[in-house]
């Protein structure tokens, strides 16, 4: 029996201007499961992700492997939940790639030798070794997205959370992201507009709209249902159609 890695119970969140971004959200993610959160702009997807590791804290409850996210245990929670932002500029702030990837380990009491080993390992895993000494501002968007991912993976989180990981990428970089996520066995939650990515990577689909969960199910049930998708500004992914109707 797989453990529940992430559990959300009756979570609501209202922005300071009074906008209700999340309305009574409840969901659970099993250990090793890959969940795709889809929906139109303004659905509340990014806001929900930010509640998973306590960057935002709404009314209700979020649990990581059974432990509630509270102000007192945020350091522990964030060691288990790695969040990759949509915009790398929100994640990267050190002068060089190697500095950014190593930064998160220094505050955790990791000795310098282990830091060097873990940084080298993750740079090699993501094909970033040749960029280690390069300045962040010299990188392409695709390279910055990979470095952002590296800054999270080096911390060895149990749960990987990604916000629009393929947004703005060229076809080659997009394909790399999809292939990486397909191979990974880590518990993964992705908010995305890229329904072909969702089809290839995800097992479970959650549709959000106007701050609410309107549907949840296996990918075939959700992404193959035109009547369910269209009212929420979504379309059946091309890859689903090709796989289903090709001879």
ABEGO torsion letter per residue (X at the ends): XBBBABBBBGBBBBBAAGBBABBGBBBBBBBGBBBBBBEBBGAGAAAAAAAAAGABBBBEBBBBGGBBBBAAAAAAAAAABBBBBABAAAABABABAAAAAAAAAAAAGBBAAAAAAAAAAAAAAAGAAAAAABBAAABBAAAAAAAAAAAAAAAGBABBBBBGAABGBBAAAAAAAAAAAAABABBBBBBBABAAAAAAABABBBBBBGGBBABBEBAAAAAABAAAAAAAGBBBBAAAAAAAABX
